[in-house]
Amino acid sequence: MYFPYDENTPPGVESGTGITVDVLLLPPSETDWYNAKTLPCFYYQPMQEVGTGEFAGLLPVGEAEWRCRFTPEEIGTWQYKIRATDAGGTVESPEYGFDCVN
């Protein structure tokens, strides 16, 4: 189960539990990371359907991973970095990039 990090954990949840992962996206027309778009990431587990009818079920396949969904609004080279926050603080990845073409 996935819990986003919250400094004020709800009743019944152990203090310090959870992690929040975001991607910061900097459009080609921007150079200041303070103007980056912030998108939440989600924890994804690939699944395979097995069985049929009332005996159908889902089984995990492979490793779970963090993902986000994004549709660029601008052509050019976008920069991005990943930010993770938990009880130990916040860390950011190095900058990466990808090209958006027409």
N, C-alpha and C positions, 0 to 999 in steps of 0.2 A: 504494500500500500504506500502511496506517496503523500507526504505532508509538506506543504509549503512552509518555509520558516516563518515564524511569528515570534517576536520578542515576548509578547503576552500570550503565552500558550493557553488554549481554552481548557476548561475544567476536564480532568480525566486524561490529559495529554502531558507526558513528562516534559519538564522544562528543558529547553535546548534541543528539542526534537524538530526535525525537518530541514529541508534545504529548498531554496528558491534559485532557479536558473533562468537567466534572461539573456537574450542576444541584443547587442547594441548595434544598430545599423546606421552608417553615415552615408548619405546620398552623395553622388558625384559632385554636386554643386556646393557641398559643405566641407569645411576643414576643421570646424570646432566640434569636439566630441560632446559638448554640452547641448548641441542641437541634434544629437543622434536620436533616432527612433528606438524605443525600448519595446521589445516583444517578449512575452512570457514563453518559456519553453515548457514542454511536457515530457513526461517519462513514458516511453513507448515500448511495449512488449509485443513482438510479432507472435501471432497465434495461428494455429491450424485447426480447422474444424474436423472432428472425427465422429464417426457414427452417423446415424440417420434418425429422423423423426424424434420421438420422445427420448431416444438414447443418444442424441447428438450432444456434443460438448466441445469445449475449446481447450487445447493444450499449448503451453508456451513452446515456441520454436526459436532457438538461437538466444543471443544475449539481448537484454533490454538496453535501451539507449535514450539519450535526450534528443528531442527534435523540436523544431519550430516550423511554422508555415508563414511564408512571406511572398508577396507579389510586388516586385519593384515597380515604382511609379515613374522612374527616370532612367533613361538610357545612359550607359557609361559604367565606370568602375566604382563599385560600392565597396566600402570598407566595413568590416565588422569585427567585433570581439565578444567573447562570452563572459558573463558576470555571474558568479555563484555566491550566495549568502547563506550562512548557517550560524550556529551559536559561536563559532570560532571567528566570525567576521566575514568580510567580503574580499574576494579576489577576482581579478580580471585576467583573461588570456592575452597573449600578444595580439596585434592587429593582423587581420587577414583580408583578402579581397576577392571579389568575383566580378566578372563583366556581364552587364545586361545589354543585349543587342536587340535591335528592332526585329 
